[in-house]
Structures are given as structure tokens and as C-alpha cells.
Amino acid sequence: MTKKRTLIMVKVDPPIEQETEWNNWYNSKHIPDRLAIPGFLAARRFTKVEGISQSFIIPGEPKYLSLYDLTNTKVLKGEPYSKLREKEASLPPDSFENITFKLPGFARGVYEQLYPEQGEYKPPRTKFVFVVGHEIPRNKQKEFSAWYNTEHIPTVLRVPGFVTGRRFVLDEREIPPMLGSGGSLPKYLTVYDVENEKIFESEAFEKASVSPWSTWVRSWFTRKMCTLYHRIYPEE
């Protein structure tokens, strides 16, 4: 059976006094080292967009978000990645490789793609992502997926500005999550590629989530993350 596509999500606040140097290291060293490993398909970094109405956004998320697309979880258990992690762990305690895991809000989760089940994904040239995370009662997970896959995502993708929508579930057994002080990860994750920060202003968006089924589903799920981010890497 073919392993499903994998997404790594990393959230973190920067080292305040070294933010510029840290960003330079992240873009010029940390990401290229991973993209050189077979199975790492793409890497993107984002900063949180401020000033969005709390009607659409849950506040409190870290400033920086990284998304890595992988062929599957086996990449993270292979020799090339293991050697890279061993090399980074051997560096001095004050190296960015080591202090990043201890930064405020640090959270790293490995997610398995649920939707769409098939088809290749190539990151579009859009500069924003809208990321939503949920916790779902165990006895409601099938209905949640049915609603999301057959009604919610197709409706949202008809809203001008929404380009792609993918759903994931946290792969806790294969690769346990890593959480620092204040870090948190949702069990279920949806990532939308969007064109701009004005997607919430349209009448089409307001109507996209209004239906009897949507009202019923929202009566029992918990939204844990809902944030808009602007891409900073790769620059275009």
C-alpha cells in the first residue's frame, strides 16, 4: 500500500535579539539541508498576518510557521535525515539548530494527508496560507470528514481568493510531536492556499459556511487554530 503524502508543520516565536540572524540561518541553511534529502518535496515559511478580525482568527499563535511537503513519513526515518539530525544535535548548545527547539511556542507535528486522497500537489505561487486546526470527538470523526470533504472544502474553494484546500491528521504514532513551552498542535489540520489577506471580506466567504450541516458540525467540534500567514520563503 502506498504511503500517503506527509506534511510537517512547525510553529515558533523567534529569538528576539537574534531574529534577523535566525531568519538568515533558517532560509540559507536549515531549509536547504532538508530539501537536499530525497523525499523532501517543498518547504515554505510564513509570518502571521496581524490585524485580522477575531471573528475569523484565533489569536495567540506564534509569529512563524514552516510547512514541509514530503512524499511520506519514511523520509523521516531514513538514513539521510537521521544523519542530518545527528549532525545538528552535535553542534554547540547555543547554535540555532539547538536553541530553536527551546524557543517559545515551539511545536512540530507530522501530518498525514486525508484530502484529497489522490493527486499531486505543487505549492502555487500564492503568498498566503489560511491554516485551521480542530479537535473532534472520536465518535464524530467520520461525519466531520464527510462534511469537510463533500460540503465544506468544495464550497470554500468557490470563494474568490481560495486556490487549494488540503486536510491532514496528526501522525502521533509514527512520529511523535515535539512541543516546547506554550506549544500546541491540533489533531486535524486544514491548509488553504489563498491569494490575499482580503479573503474574509467577501459576501461569498460569509455564505460559504452557512448550512444546516455546518451548524450541526460546529455544535460539537473545537477549533484549536485559525490563522492567516504571509509567505516569506521562498521569495518571489
Helices and strands as residue ranges (DSSP letters): E 6-12, G 16-18, H 19-25, I 26-30, H 31-35, E 40-48, E 64-70, G 73-77, H 79-89, H 96-99, G 100-102, E 107-115, E 128-135, G 138-140, H 141-147, I 148-152, H 153-156, E 162-170, E 178-179, E 188-194, G 199-201, H 203-208, H 212-218, E 222-233
